[in-house]
Amino acid sequence: MLIEVFKSKIHRVRVTESDLNYIGSITIDEDLLEASGIMVGERVYIVNVNNGERFDTYAIKGKRKSGEICLNGPAARRVQKGDIIIIISYAQMTPEEARDFQPKIIFPDEKTNLLS
């Protein structure tokens, strides 16, 4: 049996852009992807602190050290530039694997979205 376990979190970043006409996804600064362990193409869940929206999409790589957080396609309707969001990923694993698993949580600067 597999269970779904919290794997990674980028806690409280500011949306820098929303692009309704892009195909879909969320563009995330490459430094944040690496630090959080979220992979390009991985399913992520977005929680909008400003309006309570919760939805999922997939991650794509943004420019390193840019602080870029851009919601693309239909997800752009769920956020506004300047909104604070939390980005979460989960992984499937056995209960035995889950007992020792430690998720990665990062806390970028909320104004710049950069790591200290």
N, C-alpha and C positions, 0 to 999 in steps of 0.2 A: 504494500500500500504506500502511496505517496501522499504527502500533505503539502499545502502551499504555505511557505514561510516568508516573512519579511526579509529581504535580501539587502536592499540599498535605499538610502534616502538622501536627497539634496533638500535641506531644510530651509525654507523661506528665502526664495530668490524672487527678484522683481522681473516681471515680463517687460522685455525691451522692445518687442514688436509683435504684431499679429498680422499674418498674411493670408487672407481669405482665398486668394487665387492660386496659392501653392497647392500641390497635390495632397499633402497631409503630413502629419507628424509634429514633433517638437524639435527645434534646433537648439542644441545645448553646447556651450563652450567646451571645447575638447578637454581642457584642464579639469572641469567639473565631472565630465564623463569618466575620465581616468581615476580621479580621486574617489569617486563613489562606487566604481566597479560596474557601472551601467555600460552595456555594450551598444554599439551602433546597431540599429534594427531591433533592439530589445523592447518588448512591451513595457510601457510605464503607465502609472496611474498619476493623474494630476488632481490635486486638491487646491481649489482657489479659495484662499483665506478671505478675500474680499466679499465674495458672493455665495460661498458654500457649494459651488459646482464641483462635481467629482466625475471624471471621465478618464478614458484610457486612449492611448495612441502609441506610437513607437518613436524611439530616439534617433536623431541624425546628428552628425558631428558639425559643430560650429567652429568658427575661428578661435584658435587658442588665445587665451588672455584677453578676449573681447568682452567677456561678461554676457555674451549673447544668450538670451532665452526668448525664442520666437515660436509662438503657436501658429501652425500652418493649416490651411484647408478648413474644414468644418469646425475644428477645435478653436479656430480664431474667433468664433462667435461666443465662446464660453469665457473669454477673458478680455480685458482691456489693457492697453499699454500702461504700465505702472502697478498693475495688480501684483500682489504677493502670492506665490504658489509654493506648494510642496510637491516634489517629484519622488515617487516611490516605485520600487520594483520588488517583485516577489520571485521565489524560485521553488520548484517542486523537488522535494527530497524525502527520503525515508524518515520515520520518526527517530531512528538511531542517528542519522546524519544531523538532523535538526537539533538534537540535544547539545551538540558541541559547536554548532554553527554560530558565528558572530557576524551580525550585519554590519555594513559600512554606512556610517552616517556622517555627512559633512555639513558644515555650517558656514557657507560663504558670507561675505559682507553683504548685508541686505540692500545697501545702496548701490554697490558696484557689481555685485555678483561674483567678485573675485575672491580667491582664497588668500588668507593672510600669509 
